[in-house]
Amino acid sequence: MSKLATAAKAPFIISHGGREYRLAPLELADLAEFEQWMTIAPYEAAKRQMEALGDSLTPEARTMILTTAQAKAADCSMSSPEYMRTMSSVQGTCYMLWLSLRKEHPDITRAEAGALINLDNLAEWQERLDRVSGLSGDDEENPTGSPAPESVVQRIGEAFSE
């Protein structure tokens, strides 16, 4: 996708399974929603863990599980390494894909978006998401095509200064 198309916020059209999908650029609000999802996720995992332990859950274990969840949730700002790791994880990619697709396909669910991704096409979907949102490069700043945390943070800073 050209820099002009990215700047114009043009969707990226792809075909998968005989159907066309339009990836829309991610906006600051989408990244904020992703951050919120990341903040809630450790508590949801803690809840599932405590439910699985059931009657065998001791008060000490409960405290340890909740303390761990709280520490993980506290490390979910966009500038944290955990944010970038989660963004490029399978679960993070599925969530980011859903955030992008739902703009052009409002009825798509997170599960449906996630079903589009498998081990054979994970890297391809990550690259497409990065490109449509201007988060990776086909430019001199980031010739590797991988997510560039510094430029993401810089672009967000620029958005706040406009």
N, C-alpha and C positions, 0 to 999 in steps of 0.2 A: 504494500500500500504506500502511495506517495506521501511525502510530508504535507502536500497540499490537501490531499484527501483526509489525512488525520487532522489537520488544522481546521478543515471545514466540518469535522465531526461526521464524516460520511460513514455509513455502516459498511461492514465487510461481509460480503455474501459468500457463503460456502455451501456445498452440497454434502449431505451425509445420509446414507440409507434411503436414497431416492427422494429426499426432501431438501429444500433450500432453507437455510437459516441465515439470519442477518445479525451479525455481532455489532452492537453499538458501542461507541467509546464509553469507557467508564469515567464518571465525573467524581468530583470531590465528595459529593454526598454518598456515592456508591462505596468509596473507600472508607468513609465514616461508618457506613452500615457494616462493612466487612470488619472494621475494628470493633464495633459493638458485638457482632457475632462472635469474634474471637474472645471478647471479655466474658461473654455468657457461657461459652463452651466449657471452660474448666469446671464451672459450677454444675452444669448438666452432667458432665462425666462423673463428678463427685457424687451427685444424686444417684446415678445408676450404680456406682460402686457400692454405696451404702445400702441401696435396695437389694443388691445381689448378696451382700453379707447378712442381711436380715437380722435375726435374733443374735447372731454371733458378733454383731458389731458392738465393740466396747466403747465407752465414752472416750477413752484415749485414742482409739482408732478413728472415731468420728472427728475428734479435734485435729488429728494429723491429716486426715483427708481434706477437711475444710481449710486448714492452714495452707496446704499445698495448692488447693484450688485458688485461694486468695492470692498467693504469690504468683501463680501463673497468670491470673487475670490482671494483676498489677503491671505485668510486663507486656501489655498488649497495645502499646502506643505505636503509631506508624513508624517511629524512628527506631524501634527496637529490632534487634536481630530476629527475635521470635516472630515478629510480624512478617518479615521477608521470608523466613523459613515456611511459615504457614501459608503464605500467599502462593508459594511454589510447590506446596504439597499437593497430593491427590485431592484431599478434601477441600483445601483452599482453592485449587483450580476449579473444582466442581462448583463451589460457591461463587467464585468470580465469573465463571461462565454463565451461571444462572442470572447474576446481576446484569450482565451484558445482554443476554438473550431476551430477558423479560421486557426490555424497552421496545423491542420490535415484535415480540411474541408474548403478549401480556398473560396468556393462559398457561404458559409453560411452568411446570413445577420444578423445584430443586431436584427431585428424583429423576424427572425426565431429562433435565439438563445433564445431570450426572451420568445418566445412561448413555449419553453420546460419547463419553470418554472411556477408553480402555487402555491397557498397557501399550498397545501398538500405536495409539495416536495421542497419548498424553502430552508428549513434548510438542507435537504439532499444535494442539489446542492452546497450550501455554503460550507458544510463539504468536499465534493468531490473536489471542487476547492482549498480549503485550503490544503487538503492532497496531491494532485498532485503537488502542488507548494511548499510543505514543509513549509507552513505557519501556520500549526496547528499541534497538537500533538497527536501522539501516542507514546510520549516519556515523560521522567521525567520532562523536561523543561516546558511543557505545557500539563498536563494530562487532561484538560477539553475538548480539541478538538476545542476550539474557537480560533479565530485569536489572535495572540500574537504580539502586536505592537512592543514591545521591541526586540523580536527576528527578526522581519521583518527588522527593522532599523539596527540591528546588522549584518544581512546577507547582506544587501545592502552595509554597510560600509566595510565588508570583500570583497565584489566584487570589490569595488574601490581600495582596497589595493593590489589586485592580480596583 
